[in-house]
Amino acid sequence: MKDVPFRELSARKIYTDYMNRVKQATAVLATDDQLDLLMEFNSHIYEAMQQKPVEAGEADALVTVLEKLGNPEQVLKPLVAERKLKEATRTFNPKHVYQALLLNLKNGIIYGVFGILYLLLACFSLLIITKIIAPSKTGLFYRNDQFDSFGFIADTSGTQEILGYWFIPVVAITVVTLYLLITFLFRTTNRR
Amino acid sequence: MGEKIFFTIHIALLCILLYICLMNSDFVNNWASQVKKGTLSFIVLNILRKKEVYGYELIEEIKKFTAIEIAEGTLYPLMNRLKKENLVASKWVEQETGIPRKYYSLTKKGVSTLAEMQAYWTNLEKVIYKLQK
């Protein structure tokens, strides 16, 4: 991206500082999205500076332009939250989903509900670890040939665990399937 | 004594009047700000109906046709939302200066949505006109 040229050193410094704030405010986004926003703000600054009279000091003119454009952290907040959401539901990447949920929590109860669903899913996946630590107390338990419980139980007397270490792939496949399902729902909700 | 009481009442009345005026102007300001917020996307779509424009040009056009003073940066989240709703499309166009411009245009969906908004607006205008008669 080509920087906006300035003759005055102070103007160049103000410009660089502002663009760094834009970079910081968009750091959570994918490189393409970040560059797109940087270019948009860069173009705005350039075009606005072209309208300023030549005799006006560059630094003063730039400060006016930037004041009108607004505080990047504040102005870009809803934009970054929306773009992150799009990115997250497109890639199914858990890191992006987590960041998007965090950025959008204030934007409606639905994001809170999805947050809880993902949290429950994370708790469910912990069963894989408990199966390794306490194999006899974690699994699919039957009592008198009837289903008794699934997961971690403290008192296993009278029950029979039937999956053994197959419990781990069963939980893993369930977690992945549920994750894809929840994220698909998240995506559908977001498109509305 | 009587004069003092009269003076105090006078001042108190003036204060109440000032308070009512301020409250009233607060109410009008809030209302105006809500109207601005609510109509900004309608204004933007109307500008795009005539021609493709780039971000800064769009702000200038808004200023030219309306008395709306917007925090210029807030236009970009709005454009992002309109793009997400598939009402507008955008493309980067290289410039001789080396600093490209992002041009926005109306999509097919944008055109039909704008027509719906226009119909609603015309109807609202008629209703308000009737009420004022």
Interface residues (C-beta under 8 A of the other chain):
Chain A: K2 V4 L37 M39 E40 F41 N42 S43 H44 Y46 E47 A48 Q51 K68 L69 G70 N71 P72 Q74 V75 L76 P78 L79 E82 R83 K86
Chain B: Y54 G55 Y56 E57 E60 A71 E72 G73 T74 Y76 P77 N80 R81 K84 W92 T97 G98 I99 P100 R101 K102
